[in-house]
Amino acid sequence: MKPRQISYVCSACAAETPRWQGQCPQCKGWNSLREAPKSAPAKPGHVSLAKPVSLMDEAEAAAESWKTGLPGLDELLGNGLMPGASMLLGGEPGIGKSTLLLQLAAQAAKAGRRVVYVSGEESLGQIKSRAQRLGSVVAQLKAMSSNRLEDFLSLILQPDAPALLVVDSIQTIVSDESEGLPGSVSQVRTVATRLVEACKGHGVCLILVGHVTKDGAIAGPKLLEHMVDTVLSLEGDRQHMFRLLRVSKNRFGPSNELLVFQMEQHGLTVVPDPSEYFLGDRDTGLSGTALVMALDGYRPFAVEVQALATKSFLPMPRRTVLGFDANRLHLLLAVLEKRLRLPLGQFDIYTKIGGGLRLQDPGLDLGVVAAVLSSFLDKPLPERAVLWGEVDLNGQIRPVLAQDVRKRQADRLGYTPILTPRSAENPKGLSNVQELARTLFGSEG
């Protein structure tokens, strides 16, 4: 008899190897390889019934999307929720994923659509308690507390299938067709595959909640993100009131979009103009602060960059960063020491972005440089000044993405002066950090 062919799959990263070893060659995890039978090859006599067709002859999809009932979310998703579409929402514990989805489910139920909210983590009493606090107790909104797929998969196959199915969370659901504990690679793959296929075949909009790793990535196999149509992530600091909803993948609309929520007693509310909220009661008379027109996705908003330069008594001065990459601060400080001849090596430098935000926009460079100079010289910037631009290692200031979008937002909010990189469209802009220092403080340090 021909021996059974086997392989070994890592329970952490789903990497496959032909033989067992103590450490996974991909993620370097120990004792994570589990035996898994190889799939049987296709039979030579198999005849495929699928045939290619011309796209000109293919009829367009007739399904129409429906509104979520939450302002701003429809635009973020493209045009609302699409029947048969699948979405994956990730985020840290306690960030507000369940709160947001319960509000979304209630709005769909108030519009007369049948909604089922399945929770594998909370009891029905806990779900009802949150729904009452949010004002989301609606007759059309049904809830289940189960971590077994077969308990609610049959709801999709019925003639009166729900229009929206929320599963919170995918890592807590198990299927009888797969082995392993909840959250294992095999269980997540099986549960997600069956749910996505069933919902797509019956026109049910599916929203899955996913756990995240300590690095902020969605836990489980990467296949999970490839299977769904839209991948969302809810971010923010639980100690602050703001939450950022990002779209990293969207088959029905733009990706890399951003929506800002504010956590209140009765749930999450959309912030119409984030610039007004992130600045708060900003005191423009203090040194060490700079206003930056940042860009996250395609949405510009003003944020405050704060810096504190204080004399150090340590052999190695401190460099502390909150809200952006620490390596970027080290590069910018080296540029200031070299080009402006500032003794920053004798100072502790602390920098942060106000509002608990975390951004990767290279346009923050000019704001960080201005804030550090302001704190070092103990001179405040002009009251309504706003900046953006990338600083290279030679101290040159380079244009960044969406210059015109940032400029329109700054004009709308009434900021002046507007300090931006020099370009063909803006010949009066700044070309290097020496010009920045002269413009703001009348000297080069």
Secondary structure by P-SEA (a helix, b strand, c coil): cccbbbbbbbccccccccccccccccccccccbbbbbccccccccccccbbbbbccccccccbbbbbcccccccccccccccccbbbbbbbcccccaaaaaaaaaaaaaaabbbbbbbbccccaaaaaaaaaaaccccccbbbbbccccccccccccccccccbbbbcccccccccccccccccaaaaaaaaaaaaaaaaacbbbbbbbbbbcccccccccccccccccbbbbbbccccccbbbbbbcccccccccbbbbbbbcccccccccccccccccccccccccbbbbbcccccbbbbbbbbbbbccccccbbbbbbccccaaaaaaaaaaaaaccccccccbbbbbbbccccccccccaaaaaaaaaaaaaacccccccccbbbbbccccbbbbccaaaaaaaaaaaacccccccccccccccccccaaaaaaacccccc
